[in-house]
């Protein structure tokens, strides 16, 4: 089983159909609209625009577990992201990434170790997981790691299918 085999709903409702991304590189990011790291949305959208033609997508996963920094409804989240940051990448339903109600997607992801040797619970909003086209987790990046940091773009380029 890979992360892309797990069912999760889209922000607008209905299944997100993660299986459609098999064969693509996917950067899964737990996001929040009222966080000090929220400006990362702009860089995530730039990655989306730059790499999408080569078989890549960002997948935003709204989460309200960190100091209530994603309190909005699906409609409020979608409006905020599109009007403030011009986001075009897909987003899932609001999801728990830690604890007893952790979504199975994150149960699959949290065992991955980042470059500093950390694995386990999501530390904060904007933690990033790069999924390779074969569905394996290729890399994990700390929340403070900027989406366009050299280590992120190098990892993306290493797994792009095109």
C-alpha positions in Angstrom: 0.0 0.0 0.0 1.2 3.5 -0.8 0.0 6.9 0.5 -1.8 7.3 -2.9 -3.9 4.2 -2.2 -5.5 5.8 0.9 -9.0 7.4 0.7 -9.5 11.0 1.7 -12.1 13.5 0.7 -11.5 16.6 -1.3 -12.0 20.0 0.3 -15.1 20.6 -1.8 -16.5 17.2 -0.9 -16.4 13.8 -2.5 -13.3 11.6 -2.9 -10.0 13.3 -3.6 -9.0 10.4 -5.8 -5.3 10.3 -4.7 -4.8 7.3 -7.1 -5.0 9.8 -10.0 -1.5 11.0 -8.9 0.1 7.6 -9.3 2.9 8.1 -11.8 3.4 11.7 -10.6 5.5 13.3 -7.9 3.3 14.8 -5.1 4.3 17.1 -2.3 1.8 16.6 0.6 1.7 19.5 3.0 -0.5 20.0 6.1 -1.6 23.6 5.7 -3.2 26.3 7.8 -4.6 29.8 7.0 -3.7 31.6 10.3 -0.1 30.4 10.9 3.2 32.3 10.8 4.1 29.9 8.0 1.0 30.6 6.0 3.0 32.7 3.4 4.5 29.3 2.3 1.3 29.0 0.2 2.8 31.4 -2.3 5.9 29.3 -2.7 3.9 26.1 -2.9 1.9 27.6 -5.7 5.1 28.6 -7.6 6.2 25.0 -7.3 2.9 23.8 -8.6 3.1 26.2 -11.6 6.8 25.4 -12.3 6.7 21.6 -12.0 3.1 20.6 -12.9 4.0 20.2 -16.7 6.5 17.6 -15.6 4.2 15.4 -13.6 4.0 17.1 -10.2 1.4 18.4 -7.9 1.2 20.0 -4.4 -1.6 18.5 -2.3 -2.7 20.7 0.6 -4.2 19.0 3.7 -5.8 21.6 6.0 -5.3 20.9 9.7 -6.7 22.7 12.7 -4.7 20.7 15.3 -2.0 23.3 15.9 -3.4 26.2 18.1 -6.6 26.2 16.0 -4.9 27.9 13.1 -7.2 26.5 10.5 -10.7 27.1 11.9 -12.5 27.9 8.6 -15.2 25.9 6.7 -14.1 24.3 3.5 -15.5 27.3 1.6 -13.6 29.8 3.7 -10.4 27.8 3.3 -10.8 27.6 -0.5 -11.7 31.3 -0.8 -8.8 32.4 1.5 -6.2 30.3 -0.4 -7.4 31.3 -3.9 -7.9 35.0 -3.2 -4.9 35.6 -1.0 -2.3 33.3 -2.6 -3.8 32.4 -6.0 -3.6 28.7 -5.2 -4.6 26.2 -7.9 -3.3 23.0 -6.4 -5.8 20.5 -4.9 -6.7 20.4 -1.3 -8.3 17.7 0.9 -10.8 17.9 3.6 -9.7 19.3 7.0 -7.8 16.4 8.6 -6.2 15.4 11.9 -2.5 14.6 11.4 -1.7 13.5 14.9 -3.4 11.7 17.8 -6.0 9.1 18.1 -8.0 10.5 15.2 -4.9 10.8 12.9 -6.1 10.2 9.3 -4.7 7.0 7.7 -2.8 9.1 5.2 -0.7 10.6 8.0 -0.4 7.2 9.7 1.4 6.1 6.4 3.6 9.2 6.3 4.8 9.9 9.8 7.2 6.9 9.9 9.4 8.7 7.3 12.6 10.3 8.6 13.7 13.8 7.6 17.3 14.9 6.9 17.8 15.6 10.6 16.7 12.1 11.6 13.3 13.0 12.9 10.3 10.7 12.4 7.0 10.5 14.2 4.3 13.0 14.9 3.8 16.1 12.7 5.5 19.0 14.5 3.6 21.9 13.1 1.7 23.3 10.1 3.5 23.0 6.7 5.4 19.8 7.3 6.1 18.4 3.8 6.2 14.9 2.4 7.4 14.1 -1.1 5.8 11.1 -2.7 7.6 9.5 -5.7 5.7 8.4 -8.8 5.7 4.8 -7.5 3.9 5.9 -4.4 6.8 5.6 -1.9 7.7 8.5 0.4 10.8 10.0 -1.1 11.5 12.7 1.5 10.2 14.6 4.5 10.8 18.3 5.3 10.4 20.2 8.5 7.7 22.9 8.6 10.2 25.7 8.6 11.8 24.4 5.4 10.8 26.8 2.7 9.0 25.0 -0.2 11.6 26.4 -2.7 14.6 25.6 -0.6 17.4 23.9 -2.6 16.9 20.6 -0.7 13.2 20.5 -1.6 13.6 21.4 -5.3 16.5 19.0 -5.7 14.4 16.2 -4.2 11.4 17.1 -6.4 13.6 17.1 -9.5 15.1 13.7 -8.6 11.7 12.0 -8.7 9.9 13.9 -11.5 8.6 11.4 -14.0 9.1 13.8 -17.0 
